[in-house]
């Protein structure tokens, strides 16, 4: 067999498991992929990098049969032979399995049932539950997950659900595993565990393709990287031979050097805008657990306040309880906005008071994917453009167009469906929707999750401009470098309790992690004690 060319590098044919040649995919009015070439070596972890909308996921949907043969141009060779897939079942029979960013698990079914869904373990046409349990236990051990196979998916965390997806892939005798943003919803600990599982699969000869915006993880785990920009394959880098680092990857993605991950910014911090004291909230389903325990914090005008905590610490639950008590059972506490104590008993109350909340899951809670951009932009405060009970379509279009320009949203028209936008542009539409409500306090929960480095930079600039307008901004993020680069102060949460507050000058990853794991049971702050000092109160 002849050798293959990988972006100018010759690779012996025996080492190649996958080759995609001149893949071109068009949608109405958009060429998503243009003559993309990619070559993957057997037994490696091959990363695909690119900005949102570059075509990464589209390329993997072509490979896995989501986009069937005939809907694209080009050729796919797998294990040295041309292949054509009409659907996902065809690609899985060949040994190619894709795990999408939105996990395809059924919450009400057990782990074992999900692993073998559509691939049931049968004897004489009847499901063999003993064999199902036995094989599920073996597969869970392979991915390092010590859970009862009878446990329902809804009762385990996202990190463990990712491992169930991998176990499901292994049950199909996978040769090439595709993971689309596998760690985007995971904390640092779960992310590292998942990467170690991938490393173990590599050592056993399983080839992996990984799409991710977390460049530090790509640098850590991958053997080679294909960079896609504007629907075209730009280059393939060998991580070891080419001395690849994050800056090198970014240069390939955006076509230039990005000197700083965060725009330059000089904060103009004013008086206290928002404050909660003695805030207590009961878990939505577990009455024995508080997700907010005597919580107290402040936000000043023009200030960006970060919130750090491990998954399950209660960050999102706290923010949702503030936003009109939309989570759990409110047990008591005071909320002060603009020096006036307020009782915000609904989301409508919170919006009317001047509070906006951008949720961490933009596709489920932040957007109606059936709507267009202009409809979404005005959805949270229709009364602003309603006159004599009639919504003004002229004003709807005008405001949507103004925010499109301000946010630099890439779209041919504000009448474009939000489902067709890239992740970064969808996030800009969500931000526009809440800015339309004219908030004084903006809560951003994981505002850059699943967004590429270039779009992140733009989002950071928008956040800083909001602060410069005198608004208070709260940023909840699982990425500590993001909080450190963006925030003026950072609060830490552990098991529903605020355990500390550090200024920008005091904070680093080590100090934040120490406070994020500080519990009363481990010699930390007792749940009824005051948290660490709050510079916002003493300033």
Number of C-alpha atoms within 10 A of each C-alpha: 7 8 13 17 15 18 15 9 12 10 16 13 16 14 16 20 20 21 22 20 16 19 22 21 22 13 10 6 7 8 13 19 25 18 15 19 25 23 21 25 21 21 20 25 26 27 26 26 27 28 25 22 21 21 26 26 18 17 24 21 18 25 29 24 20 18 19 17 18 10 12 16 17 16 17 22 17 19 16 15 10 12 15 18 21 16 17 20 16 16 20 21 13 19 17 24 26 26 19 17 18 11 14 12 20 14 14 13 16 18 31 27 25 24 27 18 14 9 12 18 18 12 10 6 8 9 12 13 15 10 14 18 18 12 18 25 20 13 23 23 13 17 23 16 16 11 14 14 23 14 15 17 22 15 13 13 13 18 19 21 20 25 22 26 22 26 26 26 24 21 16 17 15 21 21 27 23 26 24 22 19 22 25 17 21 20 18 15 11 20 18 15 17 22 18 15 17 24 17 14 21 16 12 10 13 20 24 28 21 24 25 24 22 19 17 11 16 26 19 11 19 22 18 25 25 26 25 27 21 19 23 21 25 17 17 23 22 15 18 12 9 11 10 16 15 13 15 15 21 21 14 20 24 18 11 11 13 15 9 9 16 17 16 10 11 8 17 13 18 15 16 20 21 21 20 18 15 17 22 24 25 22 19 15 9 10 10 7 14 22 28 30 22 22 23 20 19 21 25 25 23 26 28 27 26 28 24 27 28 21 20 15 21 23 26 22 23 24 22 19 24 24 22 19 21 17 19 21 17 19 13 13 15 14 19 16 19 15 12 11 13 14 15 18 15 15 19 15 16 21 22 15 19 15 25 26 23 20 21 19 15 20 17 10 10 20 23 17 17 11 16 19 30 27 20 24 30 23 19 17 18 17 14 16 16 14 10 6 8 10 14 16 13 9 15 20 17 14 18 24 19 12 21 22 10 12 19 12 21 16 16 8 14 23 15 14 18 26 16 14 19 18 22 25 23 23 28 23 28 22 24 24 26 24 20 19 21 18 20 24 27 24 25 22 24 19 25 22 22 20 23 23 22 17 18 20 17 18 23 19 18 17 21 24 15 21 23 19 12 20 24 28 25 23 22 25 24 21 18 20 12 18 24 19 13 24 22 19 24 26 26 28 28 24 24 27 32 32 29 23 26 22 18 17 9 11 17 15 12 10 13 24 15 13 23 23 18 22 19 16 9 9 8 13 19 15 19 12 13 17 21 15 13 19 13 19 13 6 9
